[in-house]
Amino acid sequence: MEEYSNKQRKHSGIPTIYKVGLFLIVLIFAIGMYVYFHPSFSTQVIYHGEEEVVVQAKGIMVWDEELLSSTTKGMAVMNYSDGSRVTARTHVASVYSGEIDEGKSQSIKNLSEKINTLETSIKNRNQDSREQESSGAVLLKKMSRVAYHSQNGDFQAAFKECSEIEGLALGENGATPEKELEKLKRQRDDVERTITGQKDAFYSQTSGMIYSKADGFETTITRQTVEGADSKLFDSLWGAKPVDYSKTEGNYVFGKIVNNYEALMLVKISKKEAADIETGDVLYIKSPDVSGGKIACTVSVINLDGREAVLTLKVSKHLDTLYAERKAEFELIKKSYSGLRIPKEAIHENESEKYVFVIKDSVVKKKAVEILCEKNEFVIVKEDNQNSQNVLLYDLVITKSKNLAEGMIVADSR
């Protein structure tokens, strides 16, 4: 009987091991199935973004220029500093045929600049109706302002008014701008009388920015010579050498006046890069020297030639920045896109649309998107906040997911 009991215990222990093993197998299988079928995902908040389509380009500036030259051989003394704006029919320089040392030249230039500044100030004053009052009336007004500011404890403003009264009083004693102007002109005449030889006054024919140097391209790169430019002409101008005016027969060249209202730029890019550009498009030249980092220009002519394209651009802003170089290589912005920036991995596509999944109120929702630009790992999509069915700023977009479907309820955690 005892032998039978031992056999029974041995026999009953085998099923227990099987049961434990079976339980472990089922548990592992269940965990695996849960892990495999359980939804998982990663998200990213949508923010604004901008992308640019940029190409490398070569450009040649085409200016409207008046070359300053004289039949008198000698030395030119400019009445204005480089970069100053002058109007047409302005006395911009004097050309002296005799010997003139650097000290006298600089003295005449300094006096001329003071004269020009003072003449402009007098002109503006006479055009200002507020300055047409008599000096006595102005003094009375300023004295009343001094009393007013003093009563209110604003002694800084009162001191400023007193300083201006002092200036007016000096004016009454004879130190008027007109008399100061006469004095400066006499001083310039005195210096000029010490210079031997002929003096020719030079008057500008056009208005613009004046410069005391010419780069030698004023007569070869003009609006007339670049009209209808193709890649062959562009290459010819790009490789052209400047004219040395000192070695040419003719007048003595001593500077130029550059129109600073509008200029042309010839730009050469590949035909492929120009395929989506049309006349009237606004392109941008990248420049760290201006506010916003780019200079706007409008396409006026497109000349396709073999594998290359030459664009004629009109430029009317930041011309002083572009003046520094006649020829330059730069980055040209063809297109700029602004919208919502979304990772490419979040975009899904079927035969009829492109869309993303977002989590809204803990529910997975499908939203169609209109892609404006693709670049690197991101796309820029059109933003339309008027329709809640569209992707919106700060939406939580699903970038990666597994076993996730539209309409599922998930944790809306950020």
Secondary structure by P-SEA (a helix, b strand, c coil): caaaaaaaaaaaaaaaaaaaaaaaaaaaaaaaaaaaacccbbbbbbbbbcccccccbbbbbbbbbbbbbccccbbbbbcccccccccccccccccccccccaaaaaaaaaaaaaaaaaaaaaaaaaacccccccaaaaaaaaaaaaaaaaaacaaaaaaaaaaaaaaaaaaaacccaaaaaaaaaaaaaaaaaacccbbbbbbbccccccccccccccccccccccccccaaaaaaaaabbbbccccccccccccccccccbbbbbbbbcccccccccccbbbbbbbccccccbbbbbbcbbbbcccbbbbbbbbcccccccccccbbbbbbbccccccbbbbcccccccccccbbbbbcccbbbbbbbbbccccccbbbbbbbcccccccccccccccccccccccccccccc
